[in-house]
């Protein structure tokens, strides 16, 4: 079998765009759900930002 070992720039950009859209949709859905349970949107977003910062630091340490 012949496997393509490199991806074109457009393929990489498309996958990044798809990932971004999927993450954005999941975040919007989660925010709506938490708001429906009475959580404050601003507090949730700030808490998520802190959690994301922690994950970024973990990724940086692994690199």
N, CA, C and O atoms as CSV, one atom per row, in Angstrom:
chain,resi,resn,atom,element,x,y,z
A,1,UNK,N,N,0.837,-1.179,0.000
A,1,UNK,CA,C,0.000,0.000,0.000
A,1,UNK,C,C,0.879,1.237,0.000
A,1,UNK,O,O,1.984,1.241,0.543
A,2,UNK,N,N,0.371,2.267,-0.610
A,2,UNK,CA,C,1.090,3.535,-0.693
A,2,UNK,C,C,0.458,4.521,0.282
A,2,UNK,O,O,-0.703,4.901,0.128
A,3,UNK,N,N,1.226,4.930,1.284
A,3,UNK,CA,C,0.716,5.870,2.274
A,3,UNK,C,C,1.328,7.240,2.051
A,3,UNK,O,O,2.518,7.370,1.765
A,4,UNK,N,N,0.494,8.257,2.188
A,4,UNK,CA,C,0.989,9.619,2.091
A,4,UNK,C,C,1.487,10.022,3.475
A,4,UNK,O,O,0.720,10.024,4.438
A,5,UNK,N,N,2.775,10.364,3.573
A,5,UNK,CA,C,3.354,10.646,4.886
A,5,UNK,C,C,3.330,12.126,5.236
A,5,UNK,O,O,3.598,12.487,6.382
A,6,UNK,N,N,3.022,12.977,4.292
A,6,UNK,CA,C,2.947,14.402,4.589
A,6,UNK,C,C,1.575,14.926,4.205
A,6,UNK,O,O,0.941,14.439,3.269
A,7,UNK,N,N,1.141,15.907,4.934
A,7,UNK,CA,C,-0.154,16.520,4.646
A,7,UNK,C,C,0.095,17.881,4.012
A,7,UNK,O,O,1.050,18.578,4.357
A,8,UNK,N,N,-0.760,18.240,3.102
A,8,UNK,CA,C,-0.638,19.551,2.495
A,8,UNK,C,C,-1.048,20.621,3.504
A,8,UNK,O,O,-1.743,20.340,4.481
A,9,UNK,N,N,-0.616,21.818,3.255
A,9,UNK,CA,C,-0.961,22.932,4.144
A,9,UNK,C,C,-2.459,23.092,4.260
A,9,UNK,O,O,-2.974,23.346,5.349
A,10,UNK,N,N,-3.163,22.949,3.158
A,10,UNK,CA,C,-4.620,23.107,3.194
A,10,UNK,C,C,-5.277,22.014,4.040
A,10,UNK,O,O,-6.265,22.270,4.727
A,11,UNK,N,N,-4.726,20.791,3.991
A,11,UNK,CA,C,-5.271,19.705,4.817
A,11,UNK,C,C,-5.064,19.995,6.303
A,11,UNK,O,O,-5.961,19.773,7.116
A,12,UNK,N,N,-3.890,20.486,6.646
A,12,UNK,CA,C,-3.596,20.810,8.045
A,12,UNK,C,C,-4.502,21.941,8.511
A,12,UNK,O,O,-5.066,21.870,9.603
A,13,UNK,N,N,-4.648,22.980,7.702
A,13,UNK,CA,C,-5.498,24.101,8.067
A,13,UNK,C,C,-6.956,23.678,8.204
A,13,UNK,O,O,-7.665,24.159,9.088
A,14,UNK,N,N,-7.400,22.781,7.334
A,14,UNK,CA,C,-8.783,22.301,7.404
A,14,UNK,C,C,-9.014,21.525,8.704
A,14,UNK,O,O,-10.051,21.687,9.347
A,15,UNK,N,N,-8.050,20.685,9.090
A,15,UNK,CA,C,-8.188,19.923,10.330
A,15,UNK,C,C,-8.180,20.855,11.537
A,15,UNK,O,O,-8.932,20.646,12.489
A,16,UNK,N,N,-7.326,21.890,11.504
A,16,UNK,CA,C,-7.297,22.858,12.599
A,16,UNK,C,C,-8.621,23.599,12.677
A,16,UNK,O,O,-9.142,23.829,13.768
A,17,UNK,N,N,-9.170,23.976,11.526
A,17,UNK,CA,C,-10.458,24.670,11.481
A,17,UNK,C,C,-11.557,23.769,12.031
A,17,UNK,O,O,-12.396,24.218,12.811
A,18,UNK,N,N,-11.557,22.496,11.625
A,18,UNK,CA,C,-12.557,21.538,12.116
A,18,UNK,C,C,-12.450,21.373,13.630
A,18,UNK,O,O,-13.468,21.328,14.321
A,19,UNK,N,N,-11.240,21.285,14.146
A,19,UNK,CA,C,-11.016,21.133,15.577
A,19,UNK,C,C,-11.510,22.374,16.316
A,19,UNK,O,O,-12.156,22.272,17.359
A,20,UNK,N,N,-11.203,23.534,15.769
A,20,UNK,CA,C,-11.634,24.795,16.381
A,20,UNK,C,C,-13.160,24.867,16.434
A,20,UNK,O,O,-13.736,25.228,17.460
A,21,UNK,N,N,-13.799,24.526,15.336
A,21,UNK,CA,C,-15.264,24.567,15.275
A,21,UNK,C,C,-15.882,23.568,16.250
A,21,UNK,O,O,-16.868,23.885,16.916
A,22,UNK,N,N,-15.319,22.375,16.341
A,22,UNK,CA,C,-15.841,21.365,17.254
A,22,UNK,C,C,-15.682,21.823,18.709
A,22,UNK,O,O,-16.597,21.659,19.517
A,23,UNK,N,N,-14.535,22.386,19.035
A,23,UNK,CA,C,-14.302,22.879,20.396
A,23,UNK,C,C,-15.240,24.032,20.723
A,23,UNK,O,O,-15.781,24.108,21.826
A,24,UNK,N,N,-15.428,24.919,19.768
A,24,UNK,CA,C,-16.327,26.054,19.969
A,24,UNK,C,C,-17.771,25.592,20.181
A,24,UNK,O,O,-18.470,26.108,21.053
A,25,UNK,N,N,-18.205,24.635,19.393
A,25,UNK,CA,C,-19.571,24.116,19.527
A,25,UNK,C,C,-19.755,23.420,20.879
A,25,UNK,O,O,-20.786,23.586,21.531
A,26,UNK,N,N,-18.754,22.644,21.295
A,26,UNK,CA,C,-18.844,21.954,22.584
A,26,UNK,C,C,-18.886,22.961,23.731
A,26,UNK,O,O,-19.648,22.795,24.683
A,27,UNK,N,N,-18.078,23.990,23.637
A,27,UNK,CA,C,-18.053,25.015,24.685
A,27,UNK,C,C,-19.386,25.747,24.766
A,27,UNK,O,O,-19.910,25.957,25.860
A,28,UNK,N,N,-19.933,26.132,23.636
A,28,UNK,CA,C,-21.226,26.827,23.619
A,28,UNK,C,C,-22.323,25.949,24.214
A,28,UNK,O,O,-23.158,26.426,24.983
A,29,UNK,N,N,-22.318,24.682,23.860
A,29,UNK,CA,C,-23.311,23.746,24.377
A,29,UNK,C,C,-23.163,23.593,25.889
A,29,UNK,O,O,-24.156,23.597,26.617
A,30,UNK,N,N,-21.927,23.460,26.358
A,30,UNK,CA,C,-21.691,23.309,27.787
A,30,UNK,C,C,-22.102,24.564,28.542
A,30,UNK,O,O,-22.696,24.466,29.616
A,31,UNK,N,N,-21.799,25.739,28.005
A,31,UNK,CA,C,-22.189,26.989,28.661
A,31,UNK,C,C,-23.708,27.112,28.766
A,31,UNK,O,O,-24.231,27.518,29.804
A,32,UNK,N,N,-24.412,26.763,27.696
A,32,UNK,CA,C,-25.874,26.819,27.734
A,32,UNK,C,C,-26.435,25.871,28.787
A,32,UNK,O,O,-27.368,26.215,29.514
A,33,UNK,N,N,-25.854,24.673,28.862
A,33,UNK,CA,C,-26.322,23.700,29.837
A,33,UNK,C,C,-26.081,24.211,31.260
A,33,UNK,O,O,-26.978,24.144,32.101
A,34,UNK,N,N,-24.888,24.715,31.532
A,34,UNK,CA,C,-24.577,25.207,32.874
A,34,UNK,C,C,-25.419,26.418,33.240
A,34,UNK,O,O,-25.837,26.565,34.389
A,35,UNK,N,N,-25.670,27.286,32.262
A,35,UNK,CA,C,-26.559,28.432,32.511
A,35,UNK,C,C,-27.967,27.956,32.868
A,35,UNK,O,O,-28.627,28.541,33.728
A,36,UNK,N,N,-28.420,26.900,32.207
A,36,UNK,CA,C,-29.762,26.387,32.488
A,36,UNK,C,C,-29.861,25.820,33.906
A,36,UNK,O,O,-30.954,25.741,34.468
A,37,UNK,N,N,-28.724,25.426,34.486
A,37,UNK,CA,C,-28.693,24.948,35.865
A,37,UNK,C,C,-28.462,26.089,36.857
A,37,UNK,O,O,-28.340,25.855,38.059
A,38,UNK,N,N,-28.401,27.319,36.351
A,38,UNK,CA,C,-28.281,28.478,37.231
A,38,UNK,C,C,-26.878,29.013,37.453
A,38,UNK,O,O,-26.683,29.932,38.248
A,39,UNK,N,N,-25.893,28.444,36.753
A,39,UNK,CA,C,-24.535,28.951,36.893
A,39,UNK,C,C,-24.391,30.272,36.140
A,39,UNK,O,O,-24.987,30.467,35.081
A,40,UNK,N,N,-23.594,31.172,36.704
A,40,UNK,CA,C,-23.317,32.456,36.070
A,40,UNK,C,C,-22.329,32.269,34.922
A,40,UNK,O,O,-21.250,31.706,35.109
A,41,UNK,N,N,-22.701,32.743,33.737
A,41,UNK,CA,C,-21.886,32.560,32.531
A,41,UNK,C,C,-20.474,33.118,32.713
A,41,UNK,O,O,-19.500,32.475,32.322
A,42,UNK,N,N,-20.360,34.305,33.301
A,42,UNK,CA,C,-19.047,34.929,33.483
A,42,UNK,C,C,-18.163,34.084,34.393
A,42,UNK,O,O,-16.984,33.879,34.103
A,43,UNK,N,N,-18.726,33.600,35.479
A,43,UNK,CA,C,-17.956,32.767,36.417
A,43,UNK,C,C,-17.506,31.471,35.747
A,43,UNK,O,O,-16.377,31.023,35.947
A,44,UNK,N,N,-18.382,30.877,34.959
A,44,UNK,CA,C,-18.034,29.637,34.267
A,44,UNK,C,C,-16.902,29.886,33.279
A,44,UNK,O,O,-15.947,29.111,33.220
A,45,UNK,N,N,-17.000,30.950,32.512
A,45,UNK,CA,C,-15.966,31.245,31.513
A,45,UNK,C,C,-14.629,31.528,32.189
A,45,UNK,O,O,-13.590,31.061,31.722
A,46,UNK,N,N,-14.643,32.280,33.273
A,46,UNK,CA,C,-13.399,32.559,33.993
A,46,UNK,C,C,-12.800,31.291,34.592
A,46,UNK,O,O,-11.582,31.113,34.582
A,47,UNK,N,N,-13.645,30.419,35.108
A,47,UNK,CA,C,-13.162,29.146,35.647
A,47,UNK,C,C,-12.569,28.275,34.546
A,47,UNK,O,O,-11.534,27.638,34.742
A,48,UNK,N,N,-13.221,28.248,33.397
A,48,UNK,CA,C,-12.691,27.488,32.262
A,48,UNK,C,C,-11.351,28.049,31.797
A,48,UNK,O,O,-10.444,27.291,31.453
A,49,UNK,N,N,-11.225,29.365,31.787
A,49,UNK,CA,C,-9.965,29.989,31.386
A,49,UNK,C,C,-8.831,29.550,32.311
A,49,UNK,O,O,-7.729,29.254,31.849
A,50,UNK,N,N,-9.099,29.509,33.609
A,50,UNK,CA,C,-8.092,29.036,34.561
A,50,UNK,C,C,-7.719,27.581,34.293
A,50,UNK,O,O,-6.540,27.225,34.302
A,51,UNK,N,N,-8.719,26.750,34.057
A,51,UNK,CA,C,-8.470,25.334,33.793
A,51,UNK,C,C,-7.686,25.147,32.499
A,51,UNK,O,O,-6.804,24.292,32.421
A,52,UNK,N,N,-8.004,25.938,31.497
A,52,UNK,CA,C,-7.285,25.855,30.221
A,52,UNK,C,C,-5.840,26.286,30.398
A,52,UNK,O,O,-4.935,25.672,29.832
A,53,UNK,N,N,-5.614,27.341,31.183
A,53,UNK,CA,C,-4.240,27.764,31.471
A,53,UNK,C,C,-3.447,26.632,32.100
A,53,UNK,O,O,-2.291,26.407,31.744
A,54,UNK,N,N,-4.068,25.915,33.039
A,54,UNK,CA,C,-3.402,24.784,33.679
A,54,UNK,C,C,-3.043,23.710,32.654
A,54,UNK,O,O,-1.951,23.143,32.700
A,55,UNK,N,N,-3.958,23.435,31.736
A,55,UNK,CA,C,-3.701,22.418,30.711
A,55,UNK,C,C,-2.591,22.860,29.755
A,55,UNK,O,O,-1.777,22.041,29.327
A,56,UNK,N,N,-2.557,24.140,29.425
A,56,UNK,CA,C,-1.495,24.663,28.553
A,56,UNK,C,C,-0.143,24.486,29.225
A,56,UNK,O,O,0.826,24.098,28.573
A,57,UNK,N,N,-0.067,24.767,30.532
A,57,UNK,CA,C,1.190,24.582,31.255
A,57,UNK,C,C,1.622,23.117,31.254
A,57,UNK,O,O,2.807,22.819,31.108
A,58,UNK,N,N,0.668,22.203,31.417
A,58,UNK,CA,C,0.999,20.775,31.378
A,58,UNK,C,C,1.528,20.366,30.011
A,58,UNK,O,O,2.481,19.593,29.912
A,59,UNK,N,N,0.907,20.885,28.961
A,59,UNK,CA,C,1.377,20.577,27.600
A,59,UNK,C,C,2.777,21.123,27.390
A,59,UNK,O,O,3.628,20.457,26.800
A,60,UNK,N,N,3.017,22.346,27.876
A,60,UNK,CA,C,4.337,22.961,27.719
A,60,UNK,C,C,5.400,22.161,28.473
A,60,UNK,O,O,6.529,22.039,27.997
A,61,UNK,N,N,5.059,21.618,29.634
A,61,UNK,CA,C,6.015,20.824,30.399
A,61,UNK,C,C,6.346,19.514,29.702
A,61,UNK,O,O,7.466,19.014,29.800
A,62,UNK,N,N,5.361,18.961,28.997
A,62,UNK,CA,C,5.575,17.689,28.291
A,62,UNK,C,C,6.386,17.870,27.015
A,62,UNK,O,O,7.001,16.923,26.524
A,63,UNK,N,N,6.386,19.080,26.484
A,63,UNK,CA,C,7.069,19.328,25.188
A,63,UNK,C,C,8.574,19.346,25.334
A,63,UNK,O,O,9.287,19.540,24.350
